[in-house]
Amino acid sequence: MKAKIYITLKNGILDPQGRAIQQSLQTLGFGSVGEVRIGKFIEVDLCESDATSGEQTIKAMCEKLLANTVIEEYQYEILEA
Amino acid sequence: MNIGIIVFPGSNCDRDCAHVLSDIMGQTAEFIWHQERSVKGMDAIILPGGFSYGDYLRTGAIARFSPIMEAVVEFAGRGGMVLGICNGFQMLLELGILPGAMLRNRDLSFICEDHYIRVENANTPFTNHCKPGQILKLPIAHAEGNYYTNPVTLSALQANAQIVFRYCDREGKVTSQTNPNGSLDNIAGIRNAAGNVLGLMPHPERAAEHLLNNEDGLYIFRSMVSALETHKTPQPV
């Protein structure tokens, strides 16, 4: 199976990169642009066939290494092979 | 004193620390490769600056899982003196030995310049040679030094005098204008509640000899050595 993991700064935490891109987009004339948040996208291939244990593994990876939960939150999708 | 300097792939201030400790201060500095598993015989440990593991994922995030880190955590846990400089500070945050996390600098730039910091707590093993409120000029060199923590933790840091250094101007004024990177409450360095672990973003090892026309960094290293002379770290049995 494959997992797609998205990591972003928590709401309320200043995202200087997102703000810089927001301003650039607005300068380019995209007037409808509201808040922009930057994050990371990580793809992980997993040699597991059981969806439940696969999900537990991904969650543990996020908590232990992939995200710093002091400042970041994570979401993931698991795609069956 | 024997001071262990942990060397990670990408560390680049390890030799500066060793130079100051041994050549300037006459102490014994020992490099400890991150794959080692023991800090036995060390009186203090330094996690040096640099770009461990290329800063991949997050600064300090991968170094935090190096084999040596278990020994460092154990050492800190029994009161051993640990100094984290710049990338070393980031590792201490990732380890959870110090609270909080680092965000990208407010203006997104890598900042490399001399900066003034004010000693907010001179009663620590890292600042006992300083006067309260003393102003030090030290170089900073980082892209992720924008310290963040939640309001509850910030209050605790303030209440327990755990904020050891704050960015200020030449006169010691602490304002948003004297904050180079957006760090919460102008924080440049904090200690743990027990007081034996300090993390700071400025680089004392880069300003610790007459030849460089700035010896302010020596206040920190001299404080450490004095503290060790009066109270040696208990060795494991």
Chai-1 contact restraints between the chains, C-beta under 6 A:
chainA,res_idxA,chainB,res_idxB,connection_type,confidence,min_distance_angstrom,max_distance_angstrom,comment,restraint_id
A,P16,B,R104,contact,1.0,0.0,6.0,A-B,restraint_1
A,P16,B,R106,contact,1.0,0.0,6.0,A-B,restraint_2
A,P16,B,L108,contact,1.0,0.0,6.0,A-B,restraint_3
A,N68,B,R58,contact,1.0,0.0,6.0,A-B,restraint_4
A,N68,B,A101,contact,1.0,0.0,6.0,A-B,restraint_5
A,V70,B,A101,contact,1.0,0.0,6.0,A-B,restraint_6
A,I71,B,A101,contact,1.0,0.0,6.0,A-B,restraint_7
A,I71,B,Y148,contact,1.0,0.0,6.0,A-B,restraint_8
